[in-house]
């Protein structure tokens, strides 16, 4: 891959992974509820899971979705159902006892495998992956596909960590369960709202 094309790919990867989306809303909420250390498997799952998804798409999985039209519709419905479930989990993650601010939040952060699997039902991830492969790999072959996948995996880590740290820094403000509950509901709604441009397109 030419240096100029690679630099353009870096810019595209940064712009698309640092902007608000389901992944960033989820790790921000997780950082606020569980802290950085407990959210690290979630961060790693996003980075490696999305990289693996791009690799699989670039090596031919998209062809399967073109040849089996019903598969795309099924994926869309599965995506919406799973995102609604995750939004509910985020919205209800605050402590249930208002009189116990020190209580641990209900629930637990996503595991590495759960975060990696989530990329396959994340419409923004599909849009980012297919756009990147079309623009920066094209028909260049497996080497270019691997470069795109590795670039997104590497660039996404600091971007996602920034959102996690932002959520963690808000823990002091959200020390009261009522505030944390309101924050979680807001994050759940923002996560769903971030999908509207992708779904509309």
N, C-alpha and C positions, 0 to 999 in steps of 0.2 A: 504494500500500500504506500502510495506517495506521501511524502511528509506533509504537504499542504492538505491532502485529503484526511490524513490522520489528525492533524490539528483541528480541522473542521469537525471531525468525529468527536474529539475531546470536548469541544464547545457544545455540540449537540447533546452529548451524554450528560454534561454538567447541567445544562439548562433544563433538561427534561427530568433529571432525578432530584434536583434541589427544589423544584417548584412543588406547591401543595398537590397532594394526591393521596389515595388510600394508604399507601405504605407510610408516607411521612406523617399523616394524621394518626395512624395506629402507633408508630414508635414514639410520637410525642406524648400520646395518652399513656403509653406504657412507661415512658420515662417518668412522667408525673406520678403514676400509681406505684411503680415497682422499682424505680431507680435505674441507673445506667448498667450496673453489673448484671442484674437479672434480665435486662433487655438485650444484652449482647447476642445471645443465640438467635433472637428475632432479627437483629441487624444482619448477622452472618447468613441467615436463611434467605433474606431478601437479596443480598448481593450475589450469593452463589446460585440461588434458585433462579434469579432472573438471567444470570449469565448462561446457565444450563438451558433455560427456555429459549433464548436467542440462538444458541448453538443448535438445538433440536429443530427450531423453525427453519434456520438457514440450511440445514442439511436435508430438508425435504418434507418435514411434517406438514407444512402449509399445503402441499400438494394433496394430502389426504383430505383436508378440509374443503378443497376445491372440488374434489371428485365425489365427496359425500356431503351434499348441501345440508342435510338435516343435522349434521354434526355441529355446524356453526350455530344453528338455532338452539340446540341442546346446551351448548357451551354458554350461550348468552343467558339462558334461564338458570343454569347452575350458578353462573357468576352472580346474578342478581340475588338469588336465594342465599348464597353463602355470604355476600356482602351485607345483606339485611341481618343475618344471624350475627355477624361480627359487629355490626353497628349496635345491635342489642347488647352484646357482651361488653362492649366499651361503655355504653351508656349506663349499664348497671354494675360497673366495676367498683364504685365508691363504697366505703364502709356503710353498713346498714345502721350502725348505732351512732346517732348524732352526738351523744354524750361521751363518746370515746374517741377523741381525735387521734390518739396514738395507735388505734387499731389498724392492723394490716388490711389493705384493700381486699375485698372479696375477689375470688377468681385468681388467675395466674397469667403471666405473659405467654405469648405464643412461643412454642418450641421452634428449634431450627427447622425441623421437617414441616411443621405447620406453616411457617412463614415461606418456606421454599415452595410448598404446594399451592399456597395462595396466589403466587404469580400466575398460575395457569387459569385462574378465574378473575383476574384483575384486568378490566378493560383497558386501563391506562398502560399496563405492561404490554398488552397485545399491540396497542397502537404504537408505542415507543419501539418495540422490537421489530415490527414489520416495516415501520418507516426507516429505521436505522439500516436494516438489511437492504432495503430497496435503494436507499441513497448512497450507502457507503460500501456495500459488498457487491450488489448487483449480480452479475454472472462471473465475478472474479474467481470463484472457487472456494473450497473449504478453508484455505488460509485466511482469506479476507473475512469469512464468517467467524472464524475463531478470534480474529483481531477485534471485531465488533463486540463479540461476547465478552472477551477478556477486558476490553476497555470499559464497558458498562459495569462489569463486576467490580473493577478497581475504583472507578469514579464514584459509584454509588455509596461506597463505605463512608467517606467523610461527609457526604451530603446527608445521609441518613443519620449518622452520629450527631450531626449538628442539630437536627430536629429532636433527637433523643435527649441531648444535653439541655436544649431549651425546655423540654418538658420537665426534666429533673430540676432545673433551676426554679421552676414554678411550684415545686413541692412546698416551699415555705409559705407561699401565698395561699396554697390550697390545703393548708394544714387542717382546716375545719372540714368535716365531712360534707356539709352542705355546699361548700365551695367546690370541693372535689367532684361531687355529684353533678353540679351544674357544668363544670369543665368537661366532664366525660360525656354528658349529653351533647354539649356543643361540638366536641370532637367527632362524635358519631354522626351528627348532622352534617358537619363540614366534610367528612369522609364521603358521605353519600352525595353531597352537592358537587364535590370535585369530579364526580363521574359524569355529570350532566353534559359537559362539552364533548366528551368522548362518545357517549351513547348517542348524542344528537348527531354526531358526525357519521 
